[in-house]
């Protein structure tokens, strides 16, 4: 996005789709999320006008989405224990 905006006040969704070589519908969905989250701002002033996108808030720093596998083995799994599934028989393979 930054490369598209150099020397330009804003950029259109079409320009982003062309630059990234992605389908316009894919870019449109991603832009909608970025607008909702505040990472992009639409400077277009009226309905029916093409989007005039500029950078908004910076993206957050990297954060851990899932725990490291090692931390799960250290603390143990709280969902199932070693006896989980015992006594169960598969009715389709009986």
N, C-alpha and C positions, 0 to 999 in steps of 0.2 A: 504494500500500500504506500509506503514512504516513497519508493521509487516512482510510483505513478504521480505523486503529488509534487515532486520537485519542480519548481517553476510554475506550478498551477495552484490556483486557489482551492480547487475542489476536483473531484474525479467522479465519473459516472459508473454505474453498475456494469454497463456494457464494456467500458474500458477495462474494468477489473477482470471481467470474464474473458476478454480477449487476451489480456496480458498473462493471465494464469492458465489460459487454454482450458477453461472449464465451461460447462454448459451454463447458460444464463440462469436457469432455474436453480441450479446448485448454488451459484453465487448469490442469487436473490435470497435464498433461505439463510445463508450464512450472514449476509448483510443484515437481515431482519433481527437475528440474534445479537449481532454486534451493536445494532442501534438500541435494542432493548437494554443491553448491558452497559451502554454508554461508551463503548470503545470507538464507535463511529458516531458522527453527528451529520444529519441531513440539513444542508443549508438552503435547499429549494424552498421558495417562498409560496408557491401556489399549488393547488391540486392539478394533477395531470402533467406537471413538469417533470423532466427527468431528475433523478436524485443528484444532488450536488454534495458528495460525501467528503468529509474532512475527518482527520483523526480526532478522537475524543480523549477519554481517560486512558492512561497507559495500561497495558495488560498487567495482571498481577504477577508477582514473582512465582517461580516454580514452587509447587507444593505437592506433597505426597497425597495421592488420591487413594491408594490402597496400602495397607501395611506391608512391610517387608516380610517375605516368607519365613525368615529366621525368627522374627519376633512372634510368629504364630506357634512355632514349634517350641520356643522357650516358655511361653505362658500356657501352652496347651489350647486346644480348641474348646470353646465354651458351648458349641452347638451340639456336638456328638462326642460320645466317649468310645472307648475300645469295644464296648459291647453293642454298639449301635448296629442294628440290622440282624442281630442274632435271633433266631426263632422265626424269622420271616421267610416265607417261601414265595417264589414267583409263580403266580397262578397260570401264567402262560407257558412256563417251562416245567410244570409239575410232572 
